[in-house]
Structure formats: structure tokens, C-alpha cells
Amino acid sequence: MRNYRDSLKYAKRDFGAMKLQALRQAHVDEWVSTMLEAGSMKGKPLAPATVRLALVMLQQVTEYAARQGLIARDPAEYVEAPRQRPTKVAASDVWTKEQVQTFATKASEDRLQAVFLMSCYGLRRSEVCGLRWTDIDLTRGTLSVEQSHVEVEGKGPRGGRPQDGTLAPHSAAAR
């Protein structure tokens, strides 16, 4: 939730003094370019993912304004979001068998062992917190992520989209 709120700060900073009816697509196009070049609060370039999120949040605001009749046309509707830079994973970023085994051994000493080991399968913290026993089939060795659990400023959990996956036996993660 914080990411969404933070991303709106850029739009508020750059468009806050402008009347919504005066906002044009050219303004938003220029804004996206500027954010990529020097859009941070300290004048440094922002990552494409950050700019994308800020643009999506602005588009939600302008779309709502257009639906409510506050503006005749949505100025952000056709603005193209910057493309995500492909990330390369270096061999040093991937754990070796020994590192996984060390992690598993250390995790076994903690009450949250199962939560820690789920990270070896690529599950996010919110997905692990959303798991129920009905999502796990120990016979087939499968796990279905049917929901996620995210606290939103004291408003309780919010769900995500389902995913399915097959769990390798614990020892296979260390092979």
C-alpha cells in the first residue's frame, strides 16, 4: 500500500498546482520522460518500474475524473509506460547446494522454519502467510497459492490471485 501512496507523491509534486482540466497528454508524456531522467525527490533518475507505477496511479485518477465528467478526455489514457529493463541473474545471486543446506539447517532452529523454507520455493512472504492446510497436498507434493495475506493499514488482509506449484521434497532443494 505504501508503494502506491508513495507513487502518487510524484504526480502531486509535479501536477499539484495544475487544474485537472488543464492537464494534457503532452504534459504526462513529458512527465514520464522527466521521471526517467531526474524524477526522484533528490533529482536522480527513477527506475522504469517506479515510473510505471506512478503512471498507473495517475491513470487511475484521470480515468476516474473522466468517468465522473470532471474532464472531457483522459489525458493519461494513451501515455506509454516505460519498458522494464531486463534483469540478469548472476551465478553469484543463486545459492549453491551448500548454501541452501546451511540455510535449511539454520532455519530448523527457528519456530518459523516452514516459512523460511518456503522462500526456497520462490513464495513471497504474503503468499506464505496466506497458506491454509487445504492448499497443501502432502501426498502429491503440491501446493496451491489460493490467496495472499497483506495487512493494509489496519484494514485487515487483502487477497491476491491464485497460483499453483509443485513442491520438491526438502532434500531436493539442497541438491
GICORFEN-V40666 format. One record per pair of residues at least 4 apart in sequence whose ideal C-beta (glycine too) atoms are under 7 Angstrom apart, sorted by sequence separation. I is the first residue (numbers start at 1). J is the second residue. If there is no record, write none. Layout:
I	J
I	J
This chain:
1	5
2	6
3	7
4	8
8	12
9	13
10	14
11	15
12	16
18	22
23	27
25	29
26	30
27	31
28	32
29	33
30	34
31	35
32	36
33	37
34	38
35	39
40	44
46	50
48	52
49	53
50	54
51	55
52	56
53	57
54	58
55	59
56	60
57	61
58	62
59	63
60	64
61	65
62	66
63	67
64	68
89	93
95	99
97	101
98	102
99	103
100	104
101	105
102	106
103	107
104	108
112	116
113	117
114	118
119	123
123	127
125	129
126	130
131	135
168	172
171	175
18	23
34	39
38	43
46	51
65	70
66	71
89	94
95	100
108	113
118	123
123	128
131	136
137	142
168	173
38	44
39	45
40	46
65	71
107	113
110	116
151	157
152	158
38	45
39	46
66	73
136	143
150	157
15	23
37	45
66	74
135	143
149	157
150	158
36	45
107	116
135	144
36	46
107	117
118	128
135	145
35	46
63	74
135	146
148	159
36	48
39	51
62	74
147	159
148	160
62	75
104	117
115	128
147	160
62	76
36	51
35	51
146	162
14	31
59	76
130	147
145	162
58	76
59	77
127	145
130	148
144	162
145	163
32	51
35	54
130	149
100	120
129	149
144	164
55	76
127	148
123	145
126	148
143	165
32	55
126	149
55	79
126	150
142	166
143	167
10	35
141	166
142	167
55	81
141	167
141	169
10	39
52	81
28	58
52	82
51	82
48	82
126	160
48	83
49	84
48	84
48	85
11	54
10	54
121	165
20	65
7	53
11	57
36	82
121	167
7	54
11	58
28	75
32	79
27	75
28	76
8	57
3	53
7	57
20	70
21	71
25	75
29	79
32	82
20	71
24	75
28	79
23	75
4	57
25	78
117	170
120	173
25	79
104	170
104	174
100	173
101	174
100	174
97	174
97	175
1	152
1	153
